Amino acid sequence: MDYSFKESNIPTILVIFGATGDLSRRKLLPALFDLYENNLLPDMFKIVGMARRGLSDEDYRVFAKEAIEKEKKGKCDEIILDKFLNYLVYHSGDFSTPENYKKLSEKLISIEDSFGACSNKLFYLAVSPSFYDVIFKELADSGLTIPCNQEIGWTRVLVEKPFGEDIKTAKKLDETLGLLFKEEQIFRIDHYLGKETLQDILMFRFSNLIFEPIWNNKYIEKVELILNEEIDIEGRGSFYDRIGALRDVGQNHILQMLAFIAMDNPKEFNAEEIRKNRASVIEKLKVVPKHNLQNYVLRGQYDGYKNEDGVVPNSKTETYFKIKAFIGNDRWRGVPFILESGKALDKKRAEINIHFKKMEACLCPPGVEQPHSNVLTFRVQPDEGISILFWVKKPGVEMQLEPKKLSFSYKDEDAKRITAYERILFDAIIGDQTLFTSTKEVSAAWEFITPILENWDDLELHEYKKGATGLDDEL
Ligand code: BG6
């Protein structure tokens, strides 16, 4: 993996489909501005925003300025921001008209003329998945994805999850992609992979001798993978009600957390090996038995969800799930992996807890309940970092044990942290696919999730109050 800026310093054009949407406003434009501020964009760079709204270049710059200032809560250097805005141009048009792609192509050619060079091109689909097919097809038909030169001028497509809605639609989407583009051109985004703590799991596991030898079913009791949120569906009713929590974050973010925790050592630090090992552990997930799904899966919906805009009045969509999963390989056989996520809960908490087994015998003082267990926690957010809970003697004359934490937090570090979207955009520009999901990972994840979705209706849908900690029932 080469992160040298030199490599990324090739003239590049980023086309964003859905340039006025929520994702562009809240994540992409602020992340691109941050990359610019940190001098991590190529010298010759342009962002072409494409959407249906009729805006001029200047209107779009005003739109972007407001979006960035809002996300940065006013804390950005106006002079740098104004310079960044010069990178932006706007192309208005709907996504299904071939004529629009012809015009887009002319725009890209005129940008390349102004660079005086053939440029790399990235096409970012920040749109509802219902537009994927038509955009892929039009991109390919219009010739926009043909590189302008053999050596440089590659083209890449960036696709946001969800990749399909079940195994069947995901396969169809992949077939379409596979017909039009090569795998090395396809960057499937799961922004959790861009999170610092997730990447750190690999470094932590494979650079410290003290954990890897006990990273297996002999020493680990259970693993919890949690992505709980305080926010509710925030006005995304019509999208969310079709998708539900399991598709929204279970099929992707949580299974990627699991992959980093459970995968084998890739031995080589490159995209191919890391993606291969992530895929093979997801493939080893055991399909949850249909006949007693209730012993493995819980689902819930927050009180008031049915009144949200865009949600059907008798909706059975889950806003919460908990799954007990098992991995069928020698390392993990018998260890439960608890996957949990919910909206409108008491607090934002994305973390992974590795519960080690209790010591078979401990030097515990008489009368003290024994033995105790250690817990290693990867905090994905907020307060990214790692901590371990261990047991020590309580100071004083009595022989008593108490739990303590060894903890490390990224916020205490001097180094500048980058957001997941900055990371992802940067890696897409330099062409590193490590933090993007491969076709194998996507289909392995659907193979595990689809049978649960197919039997959802057999399960009780528990109602929970907004602000609850989750569903308490044990699995
Ligand atoms: C998105 C989901 O992929 O991830 C959202 O669509 C969810 O529903 C979000 O809120 C969580 O991401 P983060 O980075 O805020 O934890």
Residues whose N, C-alpha, C, O or C-beta is under 5 A from the ligand:
A	BS01	BG6	D248
